[in-house]
Amino acid sequence: MYARVVTFTGVNDIDGAVRFMQETVLPVLRAQQGYQGASASGDRSSGVFGALSLWESAADRDASESALGKLREEAGRQLGAGGATMETFEERVREVSRPPAVGSRLMLTRISMDPAKIDENLSFFTAQVVPQIKASPGFRALRNMINPQTGEGLVGTVWDDEATMQAAAEAAMARRGEGVARGVNFGDTSYREILFNDAP
């Protein structure tokens, strides 16, 4: 699976952003070849709104950019967003115990590594780390996405509520030494609410 992640900052109206995605963006997404689903998340306190779309192939994802790029510009104007960034990834690891629901909590951590170590590190992550995450109370879903050219990626985990997410965050911090020893660099972590989910 292939992903496009768009992150808006400085959003004054998070609920308006959700409506824009449902009413304006979703029909365009569903009309694109290879579309496999989308979700949105946000942090109301900091004005961050993120949109994830999934695609059957990199070619399908890239072909949809002409239509979706225009909507991204329109969204920035309508939502009072301070800026928008667009990133592309390959989804390498995905686990779902229960589908994410509106109101679930999302913990999204930026990672980076030497591209030559991606396969080795993801094998370790799948074998050693994923079972620990899945066994944690409140776990719903996990997605590990990576850009194979740059080694930059995002790891997202979805939880029932704020309490289970915070407990998972503490456990994740305790495990970081293993990743650092393997050459994984950890960047910012964003704590959000799932606001919208389309799984065709």
N, C-alpha and C positions, 0 to 999 in steps of 0.2 A: 504494500500500500504506500501511496505517496501523499505528502501533506503540504498544505500551504497554511502558514500561521500569520495572521495580521494582528498587530497590537496597536491600539489607539491609547494615547495618554491625554490627560487634561479633559476628559469627557465630563461635561456638566450634567448630562441627563442619561444615566445608565439605562433606565427603563425605555427612554426614547431610542437608544441604540438597539435594544432588543426588538422593539417594534419595527425599526428600519430593517433589521436583518430578516425578521419574519415576513414582512409585507413586501419589501423591495428586493432584497438580496436572494432569498430562498427560491422564488420562482426562476430567477436567472440561473442559480446553481443547478436546480433540477433539470433545466433544459440543456445542460452541458454534457457532452459525451464523457463517460467514465466517472461521473460523479458518484461517490460512495457514502456521503454523509457529511454532516457539519454539526458543530456545537459552538456555543459562546459562553464565556465566563467573564466575571468582572470583580473588581474590588472597589466598592462604592466609596470607601474612605479616601482612596488615592486617585480616583477617577481613571482607573485602568479598565479597558474593555478589550478582550481578546476573542478572535474568531478563528476557528480551525475548520478547514475543509479537507476532505479525503478523496483520493482519486485512484483509479485503477492502474494508471500508468503515469510516468513522468510526462509523457507526451500529451496526455489528456489534460493534466494539470496545467502545463505550460500553454496549451492551446486556449484554455479558458481565461487566460490573463487579460486578453484584449477587452472582453466583456466586463470582467470583474474589476479591472483596474479603474475603469470609469466610475463604477459604483463606490470604490474606495475613496476616490476624490470627493464624490458627492457626500458620502458619509462624514468625511472630515469637515466639510462646510456646514452640514446640518447639525452635527453633534457638538460643535464648538471644541473639537479635539485639538490638543496642542501639537499633535504630530502622529504619524502612523508609520510603522515599519512592517515590511513584508519579508518573510523568510520561507524557504522551502527545505523540506526534510524527506528522508525515507523513514517510514515506520518499521522498526526492526523488531520490537518486542511489544506484544499486546496481550493483556490478560483481563478477563472480565468475569467476576463472580456474580455481580448483579449490575445491570445497566445503570449508568449514572442517571440521576433524576434531577429535575429543576429543584434547587435548594441544597443539593449535595455540595460538599466542599472539595475544592481542587487545590492541591499543592503542586506548584510548577517550578522546577529547579533547572537552571541553566548549567550545562556541563561542556567541557571541551577536552580534547585529547589528541594525540598524534594520530592522524588518519591511518597509519600503518598498524595501530593497535586496536582499531575499532572491533574487528571480529573477535579477537582474543578477549577484550574487555566485555563485550556483550555476551560471550559464552559464559564468562564468570558471573556476570550479572544475572543471567537467566538461571544458572544452576545454583548459585549460592544466595543471591539477594532476593530474587523474586519470591521464593518460598517463604522467606521471613516476612515480607510485606503482605503476602496473601493471607498469612496466618494471623495478622493483626486484627483486633476487633474493629468493626466498622468499615473494613475494606470493601470497595466496590469494583474499581478498575484501575488499570495501569497501562501507560503507553510510553515507550522509549523511542524517541525519534532522533535521527542523526543526519547530518550532512556529510556524506562520505568524502567529499573533496576537502572540506575545511576541518572536519573533526568536531565541529560545534553541534550541540544538540539540546534537547529538552526532555526531561523526565517528568511526566505528570502522573499523580496518583489521586484517585477520587475516593472520598470518605463520606460516611453517613452524615456527620455533623461536625461542628467546630471542635468538640472535645476529642473525638477520635482522630481528627486531623492533627491536632496539636500533639497528641500522644505519638502519632506516627512521625511527626517532625522531630521530636526528641530522639526517637529510635534511629531516624535517618542520620542525625548529627553524630550519634554514637558510632555509626558504621562508616563514617566518611574516611577514617584513617585507612581502611582497606582500599578504598578507591584512590586516594592520594598516592598510596604506595604503588599502585598500578599505573600511575601517570594520568589520572583523571583530575581535572581542575574543576572545582565547583564555584559557580557564580551566584547571582542573586536567586533567591527563592521568593515567589509570589504566592500569596494565599488568597484564594478567590472563591466565589460562589458560582455554581453552574446555573446559567440563566436561560439556556435554550439548548435543545438537542433534537437533531433530525437524523434518524437512522432508517433510510429507505430500505 
